[in-house]
Structures are given as structure tokens and as C-alpha cells.
């Protein structure tokens, strides 16, 4: 069973890739360096406040803007376990899975409060808010996409397939 449990950090609509990782930090592709600055322009204290395993919950159009892969890389490297949003920009959605960052679309995302502890059951398509005792359903992630996540992203999946098929 694929379950992610973590504390919620809330963000609004249209969180673009520049808010996730500002362009001024794109002189490096080192995930650990990028992680130090994730969400800095949206919340300068985010990295200091969050803990590995925490979950971002946001509004509409999360990850809009550029097609930079640095955004999901920075989130994952900072220890963000997952992102739940009302909707995602199409290119961010694909990049997140390619980089191994679990993301989930949930129309009721605004009902979840910052600081709540939530549990995401990927197999059942269920988010449980442990604080409010509310449960929310989402479309489960297809098995292939779950496999990408379990491998840590597309590159790791491809390497595993090459080794398996010799």
C-alpha cells in the first residue's frame, strides 16, 4: 500500500515555477543547493519551518510558468513528500512524475488547513485529514505513474528496465 502522511503547508493559486525556485538560483542543478531556496519567494521561512515528509497543499494552476525541471527537483530535494493542488500546470505535472515527486489533484484542496496532518492513499485515491476527520477522493494515479514514483522518477525507471531486460 502506497501511503504518504505529512504536515500541510498551504499556498494559493498560480504558484509558478519562479516562486517554487527563483531563476536567480538556476546557476546550479545541484538538488541539495536548490533545496535550500525552495518556495523562498512565496514564503522566505518555508525551508526553515518545514520538515522532510511535509506536504504542500495549494490552489489552482500549481507549477505554471516555465518548463524548468528544477521546480519539482527542488521540492523533492527539500523533503516535500507530495503536492496536493486543485490543478497543476500541464508541464509541471509531467515533470513532477519524471522527477519522482508525487502530486495529486484534489478539487477540495482549499478545505485542508495549514498545519493539519493528512494521509494520502495512492492506491485507493483517498486523502484523509487526520485533524478534521474529513476524507476526500481523487482519481488514483495509474499503475505506470505509480511505478515511476516508486523508482524515483523516469531516469531511475529507465535504468531499472535496462538492467532487467539486459
C-alpha positions in Angstrom: 0.0 0.0 0.0 1.4 3.4 -1.0 0.6 5.9 1.7 2.2 9.3 2.3 1.5 11.1 5.7 2.7 14.5 6.5 2.1 18.0 7.8 0.4 20.5 5.5 1.8 23.8 4.2 -0.7 25.9 2.3 -0.1 28.0 -0.8 -2.6 29.8 -3.0 -3.4 29.8 -6.8 -0.9 30.2 -9.6 2.2 29.3 -7.7 4.6 29.5 -10.6 8.0 27.8 -11.1 9.7 31.0 -10.2 8.0 31.0 -6.8 9.0 27.4 -6.4 12.6 28.0 -7.2 13.6 31.5 -8.3 15.6 32.0 -11.5 18.5 33.5 -9.6 19.3 30.1 -8.3 19.3 28.3 -11.6 23.0 28.7 -12.0 23.2 25.2 -10.4 21.4 22.0 -11.0 22.6 20.5 -7.6 19.4 19.3 -5.9 20.7 20.0 -2.4 21.6 23.6 -3.3 18.2 24.2 -4.9 16.5 22.7 -1.9 17.9 25.5 0.3 15.9 28.0 -1.6 12.6 26.2 -2.4 9.5 28.3 -2.1 11.7 31.2 -0.9 9.9 33.9 -2.8 6.4 32.6 -1.7 7.5 32.2 2.0 11.0 33.2 2.9 10.9 31.0 6.0 9.5 27.9 4.3 12.7 25.8 4.3 13.4 26.6 8.0 9.8 25.8 9.0 9.1 22.6 7.1 10.4 19.1 7.8 11.2 16.3 5.5 7.9 14.4 4.8 5.7 17.5 4.8 3.1 18.1 2.1 2.3 21.2 0.2 -1.4 21.9 -0.5 -2.2 24.6 -3.0 -4.9 26.1 -5.2 -5.3 26.2 -9.0 -2.6 26.0 -11.6 0.4 24.9 -9.3 3.7 24.9 -11.2 2.6 27.3 -14.0 5.2 29.4 -15.8 8.4 27.9 -17.3 9.0 24.3 -18.1 12.0 24.1 -15.8 12.6 20.7 -14.2 14.3 22.5 -11.3 11.0 23.1 -9.6 10.0 19.5 -8.8 13.7 18.6 -8.2 14.0 21.4 -5.6 10.7 20.4 -3.9 11.7 16.7 -3.7 15.3 17.5 -2.6 13.9 19.8 0.2 12.0 16.8 1.5 8.5 17.7 0.3 6.8 14.3 0.3 3.9 15.3 -2.1 2.0 18.3 -3.5 -1.8 18.3 -3.5 -3.5 21.1 -5.5 -6.8 21.9 -7.2 -4.9 21.7 -10.5 -1.4 21.6 -12.0 0.1 23.2 -15.0 0.5 20.5 -17.6 4.3 20.7 -18.0 4.8 20.7 -14.2 2.5 17.7 -13.8 4.7 15.7 -16.3 8.0 17.0 -14.8 6.9 16.0 -11.3 6.3 12.4 -12.3 9.5 12.3 -14.3 11.5 13.6 -11.3 9.7 11.2 -8.9 7.6 13.8 -7.0 4.1 12.6 -6.1 1.4 15.1 -6.9 -2.4 14.8 -6.6 -5.3 16.8 -8.0 -8.0 17.5 -5.4 -10.8 20.0 -6.0 -11.4 20.2 -2.3 -7.8 21.3 -1.5 -9.0 24.6 0.0 -10.8 22.7 2.8 -7.5 21.4 4.1 -5.9 23.7 6.6 -2.2 24.6 7.1 -0.7 22.5 10.0 -3.2 19.6 9.5 -1.8 16.1 9.3 -3.0 14.4 6.2 -2.6 10.9 4.8 -2.6 10.2 1.1 -3.5 6.6 0.0 -2.3 6.5 -3.6 -3.8 3.1 -4.3 -7.3 3.9 -3.1 -7.4 7.6 -4.2 -8.1 8.8 -0.7 -6.8 11.8 1.3 -7.7 11.6 5.0 -7.3 14.8 7.1 -6.4 13.4 10.5 -7.2 16.7 12.2 -10.7 17.3 10.8 -11.5 13.6 10.2 -12.6 14.6 6.7 -11.9 12.3 3.7 -11.5 13.4 0.1 -11.4 11.2 -3.0 -9.2 11.8 -6.0 -8.6 9.9 -9.2 -6.0 7.2 -8.3 -2.7 7.5 -10.1 -2.4 4.9 -12.9 -0.1 2.0 -12.1 2.6 3.0 -14.6 2.8 6.5 -13.0 3.0 4.9 -9.5 5.8 2.8 -10.8 7.7 5.9 -12.0 7.3 7.4 -8.5 8.4 4.2 -6.7 11.5 4.1 -8.8 12.3 7.8 -8.0 11.5 9.1 -11.5 11.8 8.4 -15.2 15.6 8.1 -15.3 15.7 5.6 -12.5 12.8 3.7 -14.0 14.6 3.5 -17.4 17.9 2.3 -15.8 16.0 -0.4 -13.9 14.3 -1.5 -17.1 17.6 -1.7 -19.0 19.1 -3.8 -16.2 16.1 -6.1 -16.1 16.0 -6.6 -19.8 19.8 -6.8 -20.2 
